Amino acid sequence: MLTVNTEQWVNQLRRQLQRANYAYYLQDNPIMEDEVYDRLYRELQALEEKYPELITPDSPTQRVGGGVSEGFASVKHNIPLYSLENAFDLSELAQWVARWQNQVSEETTVNYVCELKIDGNALALTYENGILVRGVTRGDGETGEEITNNVRTIRTIPLRLDLENPPARVEVRGEAFLPRKTFEKINQARSENGEARFANPRNATSGTLRQLDPKVVAKRQLDFFAYTLYVIDENTTINPKTQAESLESLQEMGFQVNPNHKICQSLKQVGDYYQKWQEEREKLPYETDGVVIKINSYALQEKLGFTQKFPRWAIALKFPAEEAPTKLKEITVNVGRTGAVTPLAHLEPVSLAGTTVQRATLHNTDFINELDVRIGDTVVVRKAGDIIPEIVRVLPELRPESAQPFIMPTECPECGSRLVRPEGEAVTRCVNVSCPAILRGSLVHFASRDAMDINGLGEKMVENLVSQGLVTSVADLYHLTVEQLTQLERVGKQSASNLVSAIAQSKHQPWSRVLYGLGIRYVGKVNAETLTERFSTVEELARASVEDLKAVEGIGEEIARSVYQWFRIEANQALVKQLQETGLNFQAEATETPPAETTIAQPFAGKKFVLTGKLKHLTRSEAQQLIERAGGKVSSSVSSKTDYVLVGDKGGSKQKKAQELNIPQMTEDEFQARTMGL
Ligand code: IVH
């Protein structure tokens, strides 16, 4: 239904896109990332399609590009520069194939040339009798700016073609760009000089190309990849018949051609190329925002021709956007295991880099204030590679009147105690040691893969255990029984018994993992390993002074203080004692500190084993020998007296029995690790 709101929103979008267009094309001062522009543009397009009565002649959707600025002479292109139609996924690509195939009537199989779509600025270069005479920016495709002197500074553009008999006229098109490293250097220098930083390499390239002083351009070290060749000469032998041949000729003439282009025989191959570069593009030294797919044969290109704006024989298949606008619906706060209170943004779902994003961290109050973000705002979210999504900035022009600023609560949403924000710190904290949120966070961390690796003890189970009062500290985990667990909602006997044995099994984790699992601030996995190498028992570590700790390579002041203070807190000392009594490893294992020559290490002294399932690396009798060498015994059936069940592939009934009796199960890998050197 068309509402006043829709109309207002369309007008707001349109104004915003117009401003962005003007800033980008005429002022050389972009105010919006391309990806954001694309999304807003598409939204406007969709709304106009749905409600054609809202279309106005000045809508950005009704024209192709921007005008030309006044600094340079504006010249008409010898051959206009078309832009490319965009596809955003493989199904849109398939539609394009169906369209051009339809046009050529008979079934045609073709080759495609796939190229990376370099994120820079297109240039049109004219060579007369082999000499570079003119370099022009794309402009609006019909008319561009003559920047020949600037173009000459680009070292990858030949001033003279490397040909014995150059054709009378050659037109070359390609992309000028700034490699990531160069771009970073430029921005660093700009920051140091108090100048505004460029938003991205593409904007930096366009700003550079339009510098009036070629010396400045030369310093910026632009680069260039050529991708289109026109030869205008009746009598030349250079006569490429395909895009692939053109790329070869360009290379022979002395141009840099992107080495990652590929001839593809099928849509499947095109899809694979796209997939490959989507995954690997971050590793390239320059930015690319998609793949350009061109029909290889010039004869077929000619047959297909052009629409008003695009060639029908080429298309740009864009990579999933890493940035997009969306609405901020709500801000809640989350209390972590260190008590840090983190504001969390709840967003209208938006698809980014192949996933749907609904939440983003807002870090702390300072971050929110700096962004000046309000509930109801339209914000730009970014998700690059594996990074957690974050809000990059707000689009204040789209702020509704009803937008509300966020106010940090003064009381913990979990336990109601007063929150504190120490002076000079950005983080607000709950300092109540028995806050359930802190307890939950500590338990999840303790059970996590790199710490005690307790299978089945994820966030949901932890929440269940804490809310039912079954666990009030990590030590309580080791006293849980199958009966207690089966009383919880949605926990069956099997999963209860699996969890109890996984917890029991975790007692064998080495000292370094136990230390990491304790969740001492700044003691990550690597620091825990470093510390346990130097301090082979918890007693030694607890006794260490800040100086002793700092003396360890890799341990700085902050970590040293944190560890020292942790061991000075009584509740922590009590926790260590409880866990020690439970049987956790608070000292390095025998294999880590070699035993005295006279004693033989017997890691399984007095322990009773049962073997079940097929082992990968050992025969049963080899395993038995090792157990005996380690001081243990092997029996054939599982009983309450069994200490360990060594489980191979397809454990069967013995494994089941062990689970029922809560007998720790040992994997072959762990067994090998513990019997190494025997
Ligand atoms: S072919 C008619 N090839 O993308 C052929 N363009 O949206 C049009 N671009 O203006 C260009 N890499 O600035 C082509 N390998 C490539 C490209 C490429 C980047 C840019 C170019 C063009 C825009 C089209």
Residues whose N, C-alpha, C, O or C-beta is under 5 A from the ligand:
A	BS01	IVH	Y82 S83 L84 E115 L116 K117 I118 N121 A122 E175 Y227 V292 P311
